[in-house]
Amino acid sequence: MSRKTMLDVNMETEKLLEELKKAFGVKTTAAVLKKSLELSRFMARNADDTNVVVIETKDHERIKLLLAGKSTTGNKLLNKIQ
């Protein structure tokens, strides 16, 4: 059974959703949200004991993605690995 949910988003979020539609190759906001949730679940299941996932970018830069807690750099989400 499918349920509909209304979201009240600002312009910045609308732009982000459009960007992710292109990146994910989907046409709808619902598809973006579903894919985002799947990616989030994957990261949560694969985080280490400190709630960190390490991602290597296309430029071979390693970044710590902090899923919970506080970052040491003030950025609430990302820490570059030196």
N, C-alpha and C positions, 0 to 999 in steps of 0.2 A: 504494500500500500504506500503510495506516494503522498507526502505532506508538503505543503507550501509554507515557506517562511519569508517574511518581509524583513529587509535590512535597510536601515537608514544610514547611508554612507556619505562622507564628504567628497569633494572634488578630487582630493589627493588619492583617496581609496578607489574612486572610480577609475582614475588613470592607472593605478596599480592593477586593478582587475583587467583592464584592457591590455596592459603589457603582458600579464600572465596568460590571457587568452591566446595571444600570439606565441608566447614561449611554450605553452603546453599543447598548442595546435588544436584548440577547442573553440567552440563558438558561443558557449553560454557561461554566464556567471556560475550557474549551478555546477557545471563541469569543472570550472576552476576551483570552486570550493571543495568538491569531492576529491580532486587530485591533490589539493593542498592538505586535506585531512589525511589522505593516504601517505603522503610524504612525511607529515608530522608524526603519524603513528610509527612509520619505519624508523625515523630518527629517535623517537622516544624509546622504542624497543632495543635500539642499538647503542644508546648512550652508555658511557662508562659510569662508574660509581659516583662520580662528581657531577653527573648530568651534562657531560660534554660529548659532542660529536666533532670529530676532526674532518674537515672537508678540504680537498685539494682543488684549487681553481684551475681554469683552463690555462692560466699563466704559471702554473705549478707553485702557486703560493698556498701554504697551509694555513688554514684558519680554524680556530676553535669556535664552535657554535655552542653557546651556553643555553641549555634548555630551561634551567631553573636556577635561582640564586642570583648573586651579584657578580658582575664582571670586575676584573682588576683594573680595567682601563677606563671605566666610566660608561662605556658603551654597554647597554643592557643585553646585547645579543652576541657580539662578535669580539674575539681576541685573536690578533695575529700571533702566529708562533714564530718566535725569533730563531 
